[in-house]
Amino acid sequence: MSDQISERRAVYVISVAAELAGMHPQTLRIYERRGLVDPTRTRGGNRRYSERDIERLRHIQELTTAGMNLEGVRQVLALEAEVERLRAEIDRLRAETRQSIEQTHKHYRRDLVPLRQATMVWRRNDRAGRGR
């Protein structure tokens, strides 16, 4: 959990973030205007980037280097976020289903009543079976 917090902690100023991501600070400003990144702002209005932001910038750079335009990148990022959201929902639903199944099995075990085994002889009544 603390790794997730440190990934989200916005500590890098724009020049350091640009250097870590391997791009020009102006590129980061463009990406922000296009809605591709959303750095945290200080009270004074300065941008601060987190490790997660740096990873996102690197991912954007990979996509643009592969020939994708910024609108395509935006759509890819939106789809990746949707896939991630759906995976989390599937995991949640699987856990709920597993828990429900376990509860049902526990309930069945309480409802089971031992059956007394008795031997019965069954004979067919020949008279009853013939055309009366």
FENZIWO-V703439 format. One line per field, one symbol per residue. phi: phi as a letter, one per 30 degrees, with the letter a starting at -180 (. if undefined). A space follows every 50 residues. Layout:
# FENZIWO-V703439
phi = ???
This chain:
# FENZIWO-V703439
phi = .ddddddcddbcdedddddddibdedddddddddidbbddcdddjddbcc eddddddddeddddddjddddddedddddddddddddddddddddddedd ddddddddddddcdcddbcbccbddddddced
